[in-house]
């Protein structure tokens, strides 16, 4: 959580390119979490125990 707060704080003091970079990091993080959740859901559906 500290890392996210630090990114947001530094983003406010950054250049336009830096703001786009931080936004890209957040978008990438959201995609990673969404894909992980999807794969977990699919794996739970196809378990054969």
Helices and strands as residue ranges (DSSP letters): H 2-12, H 16-45
